[in-house]
């Protein structure tokens, strides 16, 4: 892989980290789920919020050109 591709991956991942944190916190404050029903000693609530945040942000980071969707789908199997 070309070093520029690695730099771009790092840029996107850094951006995603901040976006996921912000979105997970927004979801936690939304009132959509009862936060108190989750054990604070477990990771269950964090996993739910982070997973939901990633799902909500998927379109922000997916390639816009449909010609790349086949490659994207193929990578799910590796």
C-alpha positions as CSV (number, residue, x, y, z in Angstrom):
1,X,0.0,0.0,0.0
2,X,1.2,3.5,-0.9
3,X,2.2,5.6,2.2
4,X,-0.2,8.3,1.1
5,X,-3.1,5.7,1.5
6,X,-1.9,5.0,5.0
7,X,-1.9,8.8,5.8
8,X,-5.4,9.1,4.5
9,X,-6.5,6.1,6.6
10,X,-5.0,7.7,9.7
11,X,-6.7,11.0,8.9
12,X,-10.1,9.4,8.5
13,X,-9.7,7.3,11.6
14,X,-8.8,10.3,13.7
15,X,-11.8,12.2,12.4
16,X,-14.1,9.2,13.0
17,X,-12.9,8.8,16.6
18,X,-13.9,12.4,17.4
19,X,-17.2,12.0,15.5
20,X,-18.1,8.7,17.2
21,X,-17.5,10.2,20.7
22,X,-19.6,13.2,19.9
23,X,-22.4,11.1,18.4
24,X,-22.4,8.5,21.2
25,X,-22.7,11.3,23.8
26,X,-25.5,12.8,21.8
27,X,-27.3,9.5,21.7
28,X,-26.8,9.0,25.4
29,X,-28.4,12.4,26.1
30,X,-31.3,11.7,23.7
31,X,-33.5,9.9,26.2
32,X,-34.1,7.1,23.7
33,X,-32.9,4.4,26.2
34,X,-32.8,4.1,30.0
35,X,-29.2,4.6,30.8
36,X,-29.7,3.7,34.4
37,X,-30.8,0.2,33.5
38,X,-27.2,-0.7,32.5
39,X,-24.5,-1.9,34.9
40,X,-21.8,0.7,35.0
41,X,-19.2,-2.0,35.6
42,X,-20.0,-3.6,32.3
43,X,-19.3,-2.4,28.7
44,X,-22.8,-3.1,27.4
45,X,-24.1,0.5,27.3
46,X,-20.9,1.8,25.9
47,X,-21.0,-0.9,23.1
48,X,-24.6,-0.1,22.3
49,X,-23.9,3.7,22.1
50,X,-20.7,3.3,20.1
51,X,-22.3,0.8,17.7
52,X,-25.3,3.1,17.2
53,X,-23.0,6.0,16.6
54,X,-21.0,4.2,14.0
55,X,-24.2,3.1,12.2
56,X,-25.4,6.7,12.2
57,X,-22.1,8.0,10.8
58,X,-21.6,5.3,8.2
59,X,-22.8,7.5,5.3
60,X,-20.4,10.3,6.4
61,X,-17.4,8.0,5.7
62,X,-18.5,5.7,2.9
63,X,-17.3,6.4,-0.6
64,X,-19.8,8.6,-2.5
65,X,-19.2,7.0,-5.9
66,X,-21.4,3.8,-6.3
67,X,-18.7,2.2,-8.4
68,X,-16.8,1.5,-5.2
69,X,-19.7,-0.2,-3.4
70,X,-18.8,-3.6,-4.8
71,X,-15.3,-3.4,-3.3
72,X,-16.8,-2.2,0.0
73,X,-19.2,-5.1,0.1
74,X,-16.5,-7.6,-0.8
75,X,-14.3,-6.5,2.1
76,X,-17.0,-7.5,4.6
77,X,-16.0,-11.1,3.9
78,X,-12.3,-10.8,4.9
